[in-house]
């Protein structure tokens, strides 16, 4: 609870994954990926309840063994590649036996986000009176250096201009969503069905805690960071 407002941590994890098969249960640092998010939520001083949304009995069993509530199973139609993540969140919020003021979305693919990150981001959001907060990290390459390719493999500048600034000092810092934290007031989220708006504030997470696992290489990077950034 923060400033008298209740907080729900919602972990979303479906069984299917094309990028990395069974990724939500892949081991990292000796325990399944999903357990990292359960433990981060339990370590938060502001989260009142931690709930899982999944269609997978195996994922549900692993999360429950780690102490996460599994009060419902996700409908099959919300566990497809085409299912919208916001629909999954709305389903959870409207299926639970009570309402909450804030929801914190925790994706298992961001295992290095910490309980302190959750609490800091919640306080950051509340202090600014914002209806939503998302975590970001600095981009490795500025968008002014990025291109798309047309049908003939010709360069199309993302910035819209071929004028290229070669010195980083001449560029404003850029940030990307890292997937680690999505926070919103539940009534605002249910009304607008989106975390991102002109009112959303950004909470910065350092790159070493912002790994988003979608491939075997991402998992190996997380394992490396876990071993080399431990106290």
N, C-alpha and C positions, 0 to 999 in steps of 0.2 A: 504494500500500500504506500502511496506517495501523496502527501498533503490531503489525506482522507479519501483518496481515490483508489479503487481496487484495481489490481493488475493481474491479467491472465497471460501466462506464457503459453503459446501455441506452437508445438513442434509438428511440422508437416513432413511426412515421409512415405512415399509410395513404394511399392515393391519393384516396379518395372523401371529400368534405366537403360537407354541405348548407349550412352557415352561410356559408362563403366558399370558392368553388370553387378547387381547386388550391392551398389556402392554404399547404401545407408547402413549396411552391416559389415562392411569391410573393416578389418582391424587397423587401428592407428594407436601407436603407443601401448599396445597390449589390450585394448578394449575396442568394442564396436563403435563405428563412427557416430551412431545416433546417441550413444551414452554420453559423449562429450557435451552435447546440447542439454541433455537431461541434467547432468551435473552442474553445468553453468547456471541453468534456471534455479536449481536447488540452492546454489551458492549465493544467489541474489538476495539481498535484504529487503527488496521492494516487491518481488513477485509473490502473489498470494496463492496461486495455483498453477500447476504445470500439467498440460493436457496434450495428448498425441492424437493426430488425425492420420490414419492409414487404412488401407484395405488389406494389408498383409498381416496374416496371423503370426508369422515369424517375427516381423518387426515389432508387432504389438507385444509379443511375449518378451523380447529382449528389453524393450523400453519399460515394461511393467516390472521386470526383475530389477531394473535400475531405480525403481520408485516413481515412475511416471504414471499418471492416470490415463486409462484408455476407456473412457465412458461410452464410446460408440465406435463402430467401424465405418469407415468412409464408403459411401455408395460407389459401386463399380464405375458408374458414368463419370465420377469425379476423379478416377484414377487412371485415365487414359492420357496419351501424349497430347491430345487436343484439349484436355480440360484446362480451364483458366484457374490460376492459383487464387485469384480473388474469390471465385466461386467456392473453392475449398474452404477458405477462411470464413466466408459468410455462412456456409453450411455449419461449421463448427460453432460460430457465435450464436446462431439461431437454434442449435440443437441442444446445447448445454442447459442444465437445469436452473441456471441463474445468469444474470447479466453482469458485465464488468465495465469499468470506466475506460481502462486501457487494455489493448492487446499488444503483446510483444511477439512478433513472428520470429521463430528460431528455426533456420534451415539446417539440417544435419550436415550439409556440405560445407558449413563454416565452423569447423570444430575448434579452431584456435581462438575464437571470440570468448571472452571471459565473463564471469559473474560481475566483475568490476565494470566491464564495458556495458553490461546491461543496466546496472544501476546508474552509471554516469550518463548514459544516453537518456534514460528516463528523467533524471534530474535536469539535464540539458533541455529536454523538450518542455518540461513543466515550467522551468525558470523563464523560458522565452514565450510562454503562453501559446505555443504552437499546437495545432491539432495533430501533427504528425512529425516524425523524425526518422531519417534513414541513415545508415552508416555509409561512409565513403572513404576512399583512400586515394592518394595522389596517383595519377596515371604515369606509367613508365615512359611513354612517348606522348608529347603534346599533340592535340588534334591537328594543329597547323602542319605537322609533319606526316599526317596520315592521308591515305588515298583509297578510293575504291577503283575498281576496274570496270570499264564498259565491255560490251560484247566483243570488241576487237582487242581486248587487253590493253587499252590505252588508259592512262592515269586520269582519275577524276578527283580533284582535291576535296577532302571532307570540308575544309573551311570555305570552299566556293571560290578560292582565288589561287592562282598559280604563283603568286608572290610568296616566297618562302623566307621566313626569318630564321637565319641559321644559328643565332645566338640565343640560348635558353633565357638569358637575362632579359631579353626583349619580349618574352612571352609571359602572360599571366598564368598562375598555377591552374591546372585543370584537375578535376576529380571524377572518379567513376564510382557507381554503385558497386559495393563489394559483396552484397548479399548476406552479410553477417547479422544485421539488425534492421527490422522494419517495425516501427512503433506508431500506433495511432490511437486516438480516442475512438472507442467503438461506435458511438452514435455517428460521428463524422465519417468513419470508414463505411458503415452500412449505408449511409446516405449517398456518398459519392463513389463508393466502390473503387477506390484508388488510394495508394499511399502517397503518390507524387502529385503535388500541386504547387502553386505559387506561395502557399502558406507553409509548406514543408521545410523543416530545418535539417541541416546536415551535421552529423556527428562524425568526426574524423577518427578512424582506426588506423594504426600504423600498418604498413604492408606485411610485417611479419605475423600479424594476427588476422589478416584479411584474406587468407587463402580460400578460394572457392573451388571445391573439389568436383571436377566433372570428368577427369581422366586419370589414368594410372600415373601420368607424369605429375599431375596436381597432388595426388596422394603421396607420391615419393617426396615432393617438395615439402608437404606438411610434415612428413616424418623427419625430414632433415631439419626443418625449423624447430620441431619439437625437441630434437636431440641437441641442437646447438644454441638454443635461446633459453634453455632451462637454467634456473638459478643454481 
